[in-house]
């Protein structure tokens, strides 16, 4: 926290006094302890104290925002399932976070209390080393969006000497491209250095607005500061908000600092010339002071992230400002967007290697294409399908260009997806025909939330699907008579504390045909290669083979550009017929007392397998040839790979789904 020495163009009386005061951050984690106050004669009027009063006022605003940012990054951009946790700080110090769970739901929620204890822990938000505890009382909370809290940092010591004794309230509201943080002093806050009260903040209200699309912030403050060096109180009144581009000094804004009498000073930001300075004016006397020696970066930072370096204003500045919600990158929602804010509006975006995608780092190397939206300075990268839970993903690099034709090469940090909810939706097949009754189930979804999950099934296409139980883990529906195109179905699975994942199912319409073969292969299945395929008599030739001397066996062959074969066998002493065959192993090496199964094609097959199949219809003509067949089958290659599901229909009206 910073109330650092100030450089003046005009010497002022109480320079020694101001050098002792800190506005939350001056030491940068390595500053020497503040020396005891030097006894000086307090100035009688604001005229002799204009530089000090302006520096202390701006530093106080920055300090309270820093404490608010500490709360923001500690509590509200992390997974609430990790409410109780401990860890190491950047400098090797430690912290421990504990939850007083008043509603017993094991996550941070309204009515709870969180205490964080620091032991020689460098905090980037404070730009200092912290010791002691901070307590947060949660009044309202919507994860990664809105919250209302009270902060008591009275027991926290910064840089071994500074304490803010009292409490403040923080209300945060986040919309798509904007946020508003309102900080108020719940009680008077004494700023103590080595146990001595230097200033007291009261009736303070700070409003910080952030516009991600415009890459701009604005800060307003009203309130009172009791200053022991002045032996009096001055009030802050914002005339126009201090505003600028993120990570740049304010280039607009004006504030009035006045005593109860008629004295007042005006503090004004500069536009281009001397934008690293602010102007202080008292009557006819004016001088300039350095922003850098007065604030630590909370005023200019974005979304709870203090500016590590603050630039002077230039209209042609172009750089990455921040990745929104950086701390969630290690706890990334399966449908979350990756949002980046640049210092100026973006004109164009080009992926470095042809396409934007999220690429899993480990087997089965899941690759999900991503869409890109440019909204001014805000670039949003969104996976087009749900990512896999508990998985590391690399995000494609890209080049962005500003309207001033400046380029920026962006290498995006990888993400690790959350494991609170691990969605798993199953279905009979991804095909349907008129009057089918598909059953969809999310009952196998993994739940690590310590609470109940809720479900909402909905149609994304426009065929008029009506679900029998839209809020159950499993549901079914009858295909509408008019449906003759792809059906897009989605289930939204939500935890008790509001985190949700979406999982989508696509069902493909199959026109009436004499013969079809299809399979649905998940990622990681060798035979199907992770694809969904449908083969019809329009593109290839079906052959159904059975032998009179082997009534327990039947094969289906499909020949097109490649060759696919399904072999089915009942136990040797049984006639293959309608029924369910569990525990199948690879044909023709199965036990004589067990069923055999083998699905292979395109030069790929299993060495070993486990599976099952169900014959729903099977008949022969007078010559002993297969007349009709309906079979569903499942196969796990090498007994451990994901399950391939398939079906065959030949002259059969048995539903596909």
C-alpha positions as CSV (number, residue, x, y, z in Angstrom):
1,X,0.0,0.0,0.0
2,X,1.4,3.4,-1.0
3,X,1.6,6.8,0.5
4,X,5.1,7.3,-1.0
5,X,7.1,10.5,-1.0
6,X,5.8,13.0,-3.6
7,X,7.9,15.2,-5.9
8,X,6.8,18.8,-6.2
9,X,7.5,21.6,-8.5
10,X,6.8,24.0,-5.6
11,X,8.2,23.1,-2.2
12,X,5.6,22.5,0.5
13,X,5.8,22.6,4.3
14,X,5.0,19.0,5.3
15,X,6.9,16.9,2.9
16,X,8.5,14.9,5.8
17,X,5.0,14.1,7.1
18,X,3.7,12.9,3.8
19,X,6.7,10.6,3.3
20,X,5.6,8.6,6.4
21,X,2.1,7.9,5.2
22,X,1.3,4.7,3.2
23,X,-1.7,4.1,0.9
24,X,-1.6,0.3,0.8
25,X,1.3,-0.9,-1.3
26,X,4.3,1.4,-1.5
27,X,6.9,-1.1,-0.5
28,X,6.3,-3.6,-3.3
29,X,7.0,-6.4,-0.9
30,X,10.6,-5.4,-0.2
31,X,10.4,-1.9,1.2
32,X,12.2,-0.9,4.4
33,X,10.0,-0.5,7.5
34,X,8.4,3.0,7.8
35,X,10.4,5.2,10.1
36,X,8.8,6.8,13.1
37,X,7.0,10.0,12.4
38,X,9.1,13.2,12.5
39,X,7.5,15.8,14.7
40,X,6.6,18.9,12.7
41,X,4.3,21.8,13.2
42,X,0.9,20.9,11.6
43,X,-0.1,23.4,8.9
44,X,-3.0,25.6,9.8
45,X,-4.6,25.7,6.4
46,X,-5.1,23.6,3.3
47,X,-2.9,26.2,1.4
48,X,0.2,24.7,3.1
49,X,-1.0,21.1,2.6
50,X,-2.4,20.9,-0.9
51,X,0.1,18.4,-2.2
52,X,-0.1,16.1,0.8
53,X,-3.9,16.2,0.9
54,X,-4.2,15.4,-2.8
55,X,-1.7,12.6,-2.6
56,X,-3.3,11.1,0.5
57,X,-6.8,11.3,-1.1
58,X,-5.8,9.5,-4.3
59,X,-3.7,7.0,-2.4
60,X,-6.6,6.2,-0.1
61,X,-8.9,5.5,-3.1
62,X,-6.3,3.2,-4.6
63,X,-5.8,1.5,-1.2
64,X,-9.4,0.7,-0.6
65,X,-9.7,-0.7,-4.1
66,X,-6.6,-2.8,-3.5
67,X,-8.3,-4.4,-0.4
68,X,-11.4,-4.9,-2.5
69,X,-9.4,-6.6,-5.2
70,X,-7.8,-8.9,-2.6
71,X,-11.3,-10.1,-1.7
72,X,-12.3,-10.3,-5.4
73,X,-9.4,-12.6,-6.3
74,X,-9.4,-14.6,-3.0
75,X,-13.1,-15.5,-3.0
76,X,-15.0,-14.8,-6.1
77,X,-13.0,-16.0,-9.1
78,X,-12.1,-19.4,-7.7
79,X,-14.1,-22.7,-7.4
80,X,-16.3,-22.5,-4.4
81,X,-15.9,-26.2,-3.8
82,X,-12.4,-25.2,-2.7
83,X,-13.6,-22.9,0.1
84,X,-11.2,-24.5,2.6
85,X,-7.7,-24.5,1.2
86,X,-4.1,-23.5,1.8
87,X,-1.3,-22.7,-0.4
88,X,2.1,-21.0,-1.1
89,X,2.5,-17.4,-1.9
90,X,4.7,-15.9,-4.6
91,X,7.6,-15.2,-2.2
92,X,7.3,-18.6,-0.4
93,X,5.0,-17.4,2.4
94,X,1.8,-19.3,3.1
95,X,-1.9,-18.6,3.4
96,X,-4.8,-20.6,4.8
97,X,-8.5,-20.0,4.0
98,X,-11.2,-21.4,6.2
99,X,-15.0,-21.4,5.7
100,X,-17.6,-20.9,8.4
101,X,-20.3,-22.7,6.6
102,X,-23.5,-21.4,8.2
103,X,-25.8,-23.2,5.7
104,X,-23.8,-26.5,5.7
105,X,-23.6,-26.7,1.9
106,X,-19.8,-27.0,1.9
107,X,-19.3,-24.0,-0.5
108,X,-19.1,-20.2,-0.1
109,X,-22.6,-18.8,-0.2
110,X,-24.8,-16.0,1.2
111,X,-24.6,-16.0,5.0
112,X,-21.2,-17.6,5.2
113,X,-18.0,-16.2,6.7
114,X,-14.5,-16.7,5.2
115,X,-11.3,-16.1,7.1
116,X,-7.9,-15.9,5.3
117,X,-4.7,-16.1,7.4
118,X,-1.4,-14.9,5.9
119,X,2.1,-15.6,7.1
120,X,4.7,-13.5,5.5
121,X,2.8,-13.8,2.2
122,X,3.5,-11.5,-0.7
123,X,0.2,-10.4,-2.2
124,X,0.2,-8.9,-5.7
125,X,-3.1,-7.2,-5.0
126,X,-1.5,-5.3,-2.1
127,X,2.0,-5.2,-3.8
128,X,3.3,-5.9,-0.3
129,X,4.0,-8.7,2.3
130,X,1.0,-9.4,4.5
131,X,0.7,-11.0,7.9
132,X,-2.4,-11.7,9.9
133,X,-6.1,-12.3,9.0
134,X,-8.8,-10.9,6.8
135,X,-12.5,-11.8,7.4
136,X,-15.1,-11.7,4.7
137,X,-18.9,-11.8,5.6
138,X,-20.9,-12.8,2.5
139,X,-24.3,-11.2,2.1
140,X,-25.0,-12.2,-1.5
141,X,-23.2,-14.2,-4.1
142,X,-23.5,-15.3,-7.7
143,X,-20.3,-17.1,-8.7
144,X,-18.0,-15.1,-11.0
145,X,-20.6,-12.5,-11.4
146,X,-22.3,-10.5,-8.6
147,X,-21.6,-10.3,-4.8
148,X,-22.1,-8.2,-1.7
149,X,-19.6,-8.6,1.1
150,X,-18.2,-6.9,4.2
151,X,-14.4,-6.9,4.7
152,X,-12.6,-6.6,8.1
153,X,-8.9,-6.3,7.6
154,X,-8.2,-4.9,11.1
155,X,-5.9,-7.8,12.0
156,X,-3.9,-7.7,8.7
157,X,-0.5,-6.0,8.9
158,X,1.1,-4.9,5.6
159,X,4.9,-4.5,5.3
160,X,5.2,-5.0,9.1
161,X,3.8,-1.6,9.9
162,X,0.5,-0.7,8.3
163,X,-3.0,-1.5,9.5
164,X,-6.4,-0.6,8.2
165,X,-8.6,-0.8,11.3
166,X,-12.3,-1.0,10.6
167,X,-14.5,-2.5,7.9
168,X,-15.7,-1.8,4.4
169,X,-18.5,-3.1,2.2
170,X,-18.0,-4.2,-1.4
171,X,-20.8,-4.6,-4.0
172,X,-19.8,-6.0,-7.4
173,X,-22.1,-6.3,-10.4
174,X,-20.9,-7.9,-13.6
175,X,-22.5,-7.8,-17.0
176,X,-21.3,-9.1,-20.4
177,X,-19.0,-6.2,-21.2
178,X,-19.1,-4.1,-18.0
179,X,-18.6,-4.2,-14.3
180,X,-19.3,-1.9,-11.4
181,X,-17.6,-2.1,-8.0
182,X,-18.9,0.0,-5.2
183,X,-16.8,0.3,-2.1
184,X,-18.1,2.0,1.1
185,X,-16.7,2.4,4.6
186,X,-19.0,0.4,6.9
187,X,-17.3,2.0,9.8
188,X,-14.6,4.6,10.2
189,X,-11.2,3.1,9.0
190,X,-8.1,4.2,10.8
191,X,-4.9,3.9,8.8
192,X,-2.2,3.1,11.4
193,X,1.5,3.1,11.0
194,X,3.5,1.4,13.8
195,X,0.4,1.7,16.0
196,X,-0.1,5.5,15.4
197,X,-3.3,6.6,13.6
198,X,-2.2,8.8,10.6
199,X,-5.5,9.3,8.9
200,X,-9.2,8.2,9.4
201,X,-11.4,7.5,6.4
202,X,-15.2,7.9,6.9
203,X,-18.3,8.3,4.7
204,X,-16.3,7.0,1.8
205,X,-18.0,5.7,-1.4
206,X,-15.8,4.7,-4.3
207,X,-17.4,3.6,-7.6
208,X,-15.2,2.0,-10.1
209,X,-16.7,1.2,-13.5
210,X,-15.0,-1.0,-16.1
211,X,-16.0,-1.2,-19.8
212,X,-14.2,-4.2,-21.3
213,X,-15.3,-3.3,-24.9
214,X,-14.0,0.2,-24.7
215,X,-10.9,-0.8,-22.6
216,X,-11.6,2.0,-20.2
217,X,-12.2,2.6,-16.5
218,X,-13.7,5.4,-14.5
219,X,-13.4,6.0,-10.7
220,X,-15.4,8.4,-8.6
221,X,-15.1,9.0,-4.8
222,X,-16.9,11.0,-2.2
223,X,-16.0,11.0,1.5
224,X,-14.1,12.5,4.4
225,X,-10.5,12.1,5.6
226,X,-9.5,13.1,9.1
227,X,-5.8,13.9,8.8
228,X,-3.7,14.0,12.0
229,X,-0.9,15.9,10.3
230,X,-3.3,18.7,9.3
231,X,-5.2,18.4,12.6
232,X,-8.4,18.6,10.6
233,X,-10.7,17.0,8.1
234,X,-11.1,17.5,4.4
235,X,-13.9,16.2,2.1
236,X,-13.5,14.6,-1.3
237,X,-16.1,15.4,-4.0
238,X,-15.7,14.1,-7.5
239,X,-16.5,16.7,-10.2
240,X,-15.9,14.4,-13.2
241,X,-14.7,10.8,-12.8
242,X,-11.0,10.0,-13.2
243,X,-11.0,7.9,-16.3
244,X,-8.6,6.4,-18.8
245,X,-7.6,3.2,-20.6
246,X,-6.7,0.1,-18.6
247,X,-3.1,0.1,-17.3
248,X,-2.7,3.8,-18.2
249,X,-2.8,6.9,-15.9
250,X,-6.1,8.7,-15.9
251,X,-6.3,11.2,-18.8
252,X,-9.5,12.8,-17.7
253,X,-11.2,13.7,-14.4
254,X,-11.3,16.3,-11.6
255,X,-11.8,16.1,-7.9
256,X,-12.3,18.9,-5.3
257,X,-10.8,18.5,-1.8
258,X,-12.2,21.0,0.7
259,X,-12.3,21.8,4.4
260,X,-15.3,22.7,6.4
261,X,-14.4,26.3,5.7
262,X,-14.1,27.9,2.3
263,X,-10.7,26.4,1.4
264,X,-10.6,23.9,-1.5
265,X,-8.0,22.5,-3.9
266,X,-8.7,20.9,-7.3
267,X,-6.9,17.9,-8.7
268,X,-7.1,17.4,-12.4
269,X,-5.8,14.7,-14.8
270,X,-3.8,15.5,-17.9
271,X,-4.7,14.3,-21.4
272,X,-1.5,13.8,-23.5
273,X,1.1,16.2,-22.4
274,X,2.3,15.3,-18.8
275,X,-0.3,12.5,-18.6
276,X,2.0,10.8,-16.0
277,X,1.3,13.8,-13.8
278,X,-1.8,15.2,-12.2
279,X,-2.3,18.9,-11.6
280,X,-3.0,20.4,-8.1
281,X,-4.4,23.9,-7.9
282,X,-5.1,26.1,-4.8
283,X,-6.4,29.5,-5.8
284,X,-3.7,30.9,-8.1
285,X,-1.0,28.4,-7.1
286,X,-0.6,25.3,-9.2
287,X,1.9,22.5,-9.5
288,X,2.1,18.9,-10.8
289,X,2.6,15.6,-9.0
290,X,3.4,12.1,-10.1
291,X,0.6,9.5,-10.4
292,X,3.2,6.8,-10.1
293,X,4.4,7.9,-6.6
294,X,0.8,8.2,-5.5
295,X,-1.1,5.1,-6.6
296,X,-0.2,1.5,-6.9
297,X,-2.4,0.5,-9.8
298,X,-5.8,-0.6,-8.4
299,X,-7.4,2.5,-9.9
300,X,-6.0,1.7,-13.4
301,X,-6.2,-2.1,-13.2
302,X,-8.8,-4.4,-14.6
303,X,-11.3,-6.8,-13.0
304,X,-9.5,-7.2,-9.7
305,X,-6.0,-7.2,-11.1
306,X,-3.6,-4.4,-10.1
307,X,-1.6,-2.9,-12.9
308,X,2.0,-4.1,-12.6
309,X,3.1,-1.3,-14.9
310,X,1.2,1.9,-15.7
311,X,1.7,3.6,-19.0
312,X,1.3,7.2,-20.1
313,X,-1.6,7.9,-22.4
314,X,-1.0,7.6,-26.1
315,X,-3.8,7.1,-28.6
316,X,-1.7,4.4,-30.5
317,X,-1.0,2.2,-27.4
318,X,-1.8,-1.4,-28.2
319,X,-1.1,-4.3,-25.9
320,X,-2.8,-7.1,-24.0
321,X,-4.3,-5.7,-20.8
322,X,-5.6,-8.9,-19.1
323,X,-7.3,-12.2,-19.4
324,X,-10.5,-11.8,-17.5
325,X,-10.8,-14.1,-14.4
326,X,-7.3,-15.3,-14.7
327,X,-7.5,-17.3,-11.6
328,X,-10.3,-19.5,-13.1
329,X,-7.9,-20.8,-15.8
330,X,-6.9,-23.6,-13.5
331,X,-10.6,-24.3,-12.7
332,X,-12.2,-23.7,-16.1
333,X,-15.9,-24.3,-16.8
334,X,-16.6,-26.8,-19.5
335,X,-18.6,-24.2,-21.5
336,X,-16.8,-21.1,-20.4
337,X,-15.5,-18.4,-22.7
338,X,-11.8,-17.3,-22.7
339,X,-12.0,-13.5,-22.6
340,X,-9.1,-11.2,-23.3
341,X,-9.1,-7.4,-23.1
342,X,-6.7,-5.3,-25.2
343,X,-5.7,-1.7,-24.6
344,X,-7.6,-0.5,-27.7
345,X,-10.4,-1.8,-29.9
346,X,-9.4,-4.8,-32.1
347,X,-10.0,-4.6,-35.9
348,X,-9.1,-8.2,-36.9
349,X,-8.2,-11.6,-35.5
350,X,-6.3,-14.4,-37.3
351,X,-5.4,-17.8,-35.8
352,X,-1.7,-18.6,-36.1
353,X,-2.3,-22.1,-37.5
354,X,-5.5,-21.9,-39.5
355,X,-8.2,-22.5,-36.8
356,X,-9.0,-21.7,-33.2
357,X,-9.4,-24.7,-31.0
358,X,-9.0,-26.1,-27.5
359,X,-6.6,-29.1,-27.8
360,X,-6.3,-31.5,-24.9
361,X,-2.7,-32.1,-23.8
362,X,-3.2,-35.8,-23.0
363,X,-4.8,-38.9,-24.6
364,X,-7.3,-39.0,-26.2
365,X,-6.2,-35.5,-27.3
366,X,-9.8,-34.1,-27.5
367,X,-9.9,-31.2,-30.0
368,X,-12.8,-28.8,-29.8
369,X,-13.1,-26.0,-32.4
370,X,-13.7,-22.5,-31.0
371,X,-15.6,-19.5,-32.2
372,X,-14.2,-16.0,-31.9
373,X,-16.2,-12.8,-31.2
374,X,-14.7,-9.3,-31.3
375,X,-16.5,-6.6,-29.3
376,X,-14.3,-3.6,-29.4
377,X,-11.3,-4.3,-27.2
378,X,-12.9,-7.5,-25.8
379,X,-12.0,-10.8,-27.6
380,X,-14.1,-13.8,-26.6
381,X,-13.0,-17.3,-27.5
382,X,-15.7,-20.0,-26.9
383,X,-15.6,-23.7,-27.4
384,X,-18.2,-24.8,-29.9
385,X,-18.9,-27.9,-27.8
386,X,-18.4,-28.8,-24.2
387,X,-14.9,-29.5,-23.1
388,X,-14.0,-32.7,-21.2
389,X,-13.9,-32.3,-17.4
390,X,-10.7,-32.4,-15.4
391,X,-8.5,-32.0,-18.5
392,X,-5.7,-29.7,-19.6
393,X,-6.3,-27.9,-22.8
394,X,-4.0,-25.7,-24.9
395,X,-5.6,-22.8,-26.7
396,X,-4.5,-21.8,-30.2
397,X,-2.2,-18.8,-30.6
398,X,-3.4,-15.9,-32.7
399,X,-2.6,-12.4,-34.0
400,X,-4.8,-9.4,-33.3
401,X,-4.6,-6.1,-35.1
402,X,-5.8,-2.8,-33.8
403,X,-7.6,-0.1,-35.9
404,X,-4.2,1.7,-35.9
405,X,-2.8,-1.4,-37.6
406,X,-0.6,-2.5,-34.7
407,X,-0.2,-6.2,-34.4
408,X,0.0,-8.3,-31.2
409,X,1.0,-12.0,-31.2
410,X,-1.0,-13.7,-28.5
411,X,0.1,-17.0,-26.9
412,X,-2.7,-18.0,-24.6
413,X,-2.1,-19.8,-21.3
414,X,-3.5,-23.3,-21.1
415,X,-6.6,-24.1,-19.0
416,X,-7.5,-27.0,-16.8
417,X,-11.2,-27.7,-16.7
418,X,-13.3,-28.2,-13.6
419,X,-14.3,-31.5,-12.1
420,X,-17.2,-30.3,-10.0
421,X,-19.6,-31.9,-12.6
422,X,-18.4,-34.5,-15.1
423,X,-21.3,-34.8,-17.5
424,X,-22.1,-38.1,-19.0
425,X,-25.2,-38.4,-21.3
426,X,-26.1,-41.8,-22.9
427,X,-28.6,-42.7,-25.6
428,X,-29.5,-45.7,-27.6
429,X,-28.3,-44.4,-30.9
430,X,-27.7,-41.0,-32.6
431,X,-30.3,-41.9,-35.3
432,X,-34.1,-41.7,-35.4
433,X,-37.1,-42.4,-37.6
434,X,-40.7,-41.2,-37.4
435,X,-42.5,-42.4,-34.2
436,X,-39.3,-43.4,-32.4
437,X,-39.2,-42.8,-28.7
438,X,-35.6,-41.9,-27.8
439,X,-34.5,-42.3,-24.2
440,X,-31.7,-39.9,-23.0
441,X,-30.0,-40.2,-19.7
442,X,-27.6,-38.1,-17.6
443,X,-27.7,-40.5,-14.6
444,X,-24.0,-41.5,-15.1
445,X,-22.9,-37.8,-14.6
446,X,-20.1,-37.5,-12.0
447,X,-20.9,-35.2,-9.1
448,X,-18.2,-33.7,-6.9
449,X,-20.2,-30.8,-5.6
450,X,-21.3,-32.2,-2.2
451,X,-24.9,-31.4,-3.2
452,X,-27.7,-32.4,-5.4
453,X,-27.7,-31.7,-9.1
454,X,-30.7,-30.4,-11.1
455,X,-31.4,-31.2,-14.8
456,X,-33.2,-29.3,-17.6
457,X,-33.7,-31.0,-21.0
458,X,-34.5,-28.7,-23.9
459,X,-34.6,-28.8,-27.7
460,X,-32.2,-26.5,-29.5
461,X,-33.7,-27.3,-32.9
462,X,-37.2,-26.5,-33.9
463,X,-39.2,-29.7,-34.3
464,X,-41.6,-29.4,-31.4
465,X,-40.0,-32.0,-29.1
466,X,-42.0,-32.4,-25.8
467,X,-40.1,-34.2,-23.1
468,X,-41.9,-36.6,-20.8
469,X,-39.8,-35.6,-17.7
470,X,-37.8,-32.5,-18.7
471,X,-36.4,-32.0,-15.1
472,X,-35.3,-35.6,-14.4
473,X,-31.9,-37.2,-14.9
474,X,-33.4,-39.4,-17.6
475,X,-36.1,-38.5,-20.1
476,X,-37.8,-39.7,-23.2
477,X,-40.0,-38.2,-26.0
478,X,-41.9,-39.3,-29.0
479,X,-40.5,-37.9,-32.3
480,X,-43.0,-35.4,-33.8
481,X,-44.7,-36.5,-37.0
482,X,-43.2,-33.6,-38.9
483,X,-39.6,-34.2,-37.8
484,X,-37.3,-35.0,-40.8
485,X,-34.0,-33.3,-40.0
486,X,-31.4,-33.2,-37.2
487,X,-32.7,-33.0,-33.7
488,X,-30.5,-31.0,-31.3
489,X,-31.1,-31.8,-27.7
490,X,-29.3,-30.3,-24.7
491,X,-29.3,-31.0,-21.0
492,X,-28.2,-28.3,-18.5
493,X,-26.8,-29.8,-15.3
494,X,-26.6,-27.4,-12.4
495,X,-25.1,-27.6,-8.9
496,X,-26.7,-26.2,-5.8
497,X,-24.3,-23.2,-5.9
498,X,-25.1,-22.3,-9.5
499,X,-22.3,-23.8,-11.5
500,X,-23.7,-25.5,-14.6
501,X,-22.5,-27.5,-17.6
502,X,-24.3,-28.1,-20.9
503,X,-24.1,-31.4,-22.8
504,X,-25.6,-31.7,-26.3
505,X,-27.0,-34.7,-28.2
506,X,-27.6,-34.7,-32.0
507,X,-30.0,-37.2,-33.4
508,X,-29.9,-37.7,-37.2
509,X,-33.0,-38.4,-39.3
510,X,-32.9,-41.6,-41.4
511,X,-35.3,-41.8,-44.3
512,X,-37.1,-45.2,-45.0
513,X,-34.5,-47.5,-46.5
514,X,-34.2,-51.3,-46.9
515,X,-30.9,-51.7,-45.1
516,X,-28.7,-49.5,-42.9
517,X,-25.6,-50.0,-40.7
518,X,-24.5,-47.3,-38.2
519,X,-22.1,-46.9,-35.4
520,X,-21.4,-44.2,-32.8
521,X,-17.7,-44.3,-31.7
522,X,-16.5,-42.2,-28.7
523,X,-13.1,-40.6,-28.6
524,X,-10.6,-43.2,-27.7
525,X,-12.3,-46.1,-29.5
526,X,-9.9,-47.7,-32.0
527,X,-12.3,-49.4,-34.4
528,X,-14.6,-46.5,-35.0
529,X,-11.9,-43.8,-34.6
530,X,-14.2,-41.6,-32.6
531,X,-16.6,-41.0,-35.4
532,X,-20.3,-41.4,-36.0
533,X,-21.0,-43.2,-39.3
534,X,-24.1,-44.2,-41.2
535,X,-24.0,-46.6,-44.1
536,X,-26.9,-47.2,-46.5
537,X,-27.7,-49.2,-49.5
538,X,-27.4,-46.0,-51.6
539,X,-23.6,-45.9,-51.2
540,X,-22.6,-49.5,-50.8
541,X,-23.6,-53.2,-50.9
542,X,-24.9,-55.2,-48.0
543,X,-24.3,-59.0,-47.7
544,X,-26.0,-61.1,-45.0
545,X,-24.4,-64.5,-44.5
546,X,-25.7,-67.5,-42.4
547,X,-25.0,-71.1,-42.7
548,X,-27.5,-74.0,-42.3
549,X,-24.8,-76.1,-40.7
550,X,-24.1,-73.3,-38.1
551,X,-27.5,-71.9,-37.0
552,X,-25.8,-70.1,-34.1
553,X,-23.9,-67.7,-36.5
554,X,-24.7,-64.7,-38.7
555,X,-22.6,-62.0,-40.3
556,X,-23.4,-58.6,-42.0
557,X,-20.9,-57.2,-44.5
558,X,-21.0,-53.8,-46.0
559,X,-18.7,-52.9,-48.9
560,X,-18.1,-49.4,-50.2
561,X,-14.7,-47.5,-50.3
562,X,-13.8,-49.6,-47.3
563,X,-15.2,-52.8,-45.8
564,X,-17.1,-53.3,-42.5
565,X,-18.2,-56.6,-40.9
566,X,-20.4,-57.5,-38.0
567,X,-20.1,-61.1,-36.7
568,X,-22.8,-62.4,-34.3
569,X,-22.9,-65.8,-32.6
570,X,-24.9,-67.4,-29.9
571,X,-23.5,-70.3,-27.7
572,X,-22.7,-73.2,-30.0
573,X,-25.6,-75.4,-28.8
574,X,-28.2,-72.6,-29.3
575,X,-29.9,-71.2,-32.4
576,X,-29.3,-67.5,-32.9
577,X,-32.6,-65.7,-32.5
578,X,-34.4,-62.8,-30.9
579,X,-33.0,-62.1,-27.5
580,X,-30.3,-60.4,-25.4
581,X,-26.8,-61.8,-25.5
582,X,-24.7,-60.5,-22.6
583,X,-21.0,-61.1,-21.9
584,X,-20.0,-61.5,-25.6
585,X,-16.3,-61.9,-26.4
586,X,-14.4,-61.8,-29.7
587,X,-15.7,-64.1,-32.4
588,X,-14.6,-66.7,-33.4
589,X,-12.5,-67.2,-30.2
590,X,-15.4,-67.1,-27.7
591,X,-16.1,-70.0,-25.3
592,X,-18.6,-72.5,-26.8
593,X,-20.9,-71.7,-24.0
594,X,-20.8,-67.9,-24.5
595,X,-21.9,-65.5,-27.3
596,X,-19.4,-64.1,-29.8
597,X,-19.2,-60.6,-31.3
598,X,-16.9,-58.8,-33.6
599,X,-17.3,-55.5,-35.4
600,X,-14.4,-54.4,-37.5
601,X,-13.7,-52.3,-40.6
602,X,-11.4,-50.0,-42.5
603,X,-8.5,-52.2,-41.6
604,X,-9.2,-51.9,-37.8
605,X,-10.2,-54.6,-35.4
606,X,-9.9,-55.7,-31.8
607,X,-7.4,-58.2,-30.5
608,X,-9.7,-58.8,-27.6
609,X,-13.1,-57.4,-26.8
610,X,-16.1,-57.5,-24.5
611,X,-19.6,-56.6,-25.4
612,X,-23.2,-57.4,-25.8
613,X,-25.9,-57.4,-28.5
614,X,-29.7,-57.6,-28.7
615,X,-31.5,-59.1,-31.6
616,X,-34.9,-57.4,-31.9
617,X,-36.0,-59.1,-35.1
618,X,-34.7,-62.0,-37.2
619,X,-36.4,-64.0,-39.9
620,X,-35.5,-66.1,-42.9
621,X,-37.2,-66.6,-46.3
622,X,-38.0,-70.0,-47.7
623,X,-34.5,-70.4,-49.1
624,X,-32.9,-69.8,-45.7
625,X,-31.7,-66.3,-46.5
626,X,-32.0,-63.5,-44.0
627,X,-35.3,-61.8,-44.7
628,X,-35.4,-59.2,-41.9
629,X,-33.0,-58.2,-39.1
630,X,-32.9,-55.7,-36.3
631,X,-29.9,-55.8,-34.0
632,X,-28.3,-53.4,-31.6
633,X,-24.7,-54.0,-30.4
634,X,-22.0,-52.6,-28.0
635,X,-18.3,-53.4,-28.1
636,X,-15.3,-52.5,-26.0
637,X,-12.1,-53.0,-27.9
638,X,-9.3,-54.6,-25.8
639,X,-12.0,-54.7,-23.0
640,X,-11.0,-51.3,-21.7
641,X,-11.6,-48.8,-24.6
642,X,-14.7,-46.7,-24.7
643,X,-17.9,-48.3,-25.8
644,X,-18.7,-48.3,-29.5
645,X,-22.5,-48.6,-30.1
646,X,-24.0,-49.7,-33.4
647,X,-27.1,-51.1,-35.1
648,X,-28.3,-52.9,-38.2
649,X,-31.8,-52.7,-39.7
650,X,-32.7,-54.8,-42.8
651,X,-36.3,-54.9,-44.0
652,X,-37.3,-54.0,-40.4
653,X,-39.7,-51.5,-38.9
654,X,-38.2,-51.8,-35.4
655,X,-37.5,-48.3,-34.1
656,X,-33.9,-47.1,-34.3
657,X,-34.1,-45.3,-31.0
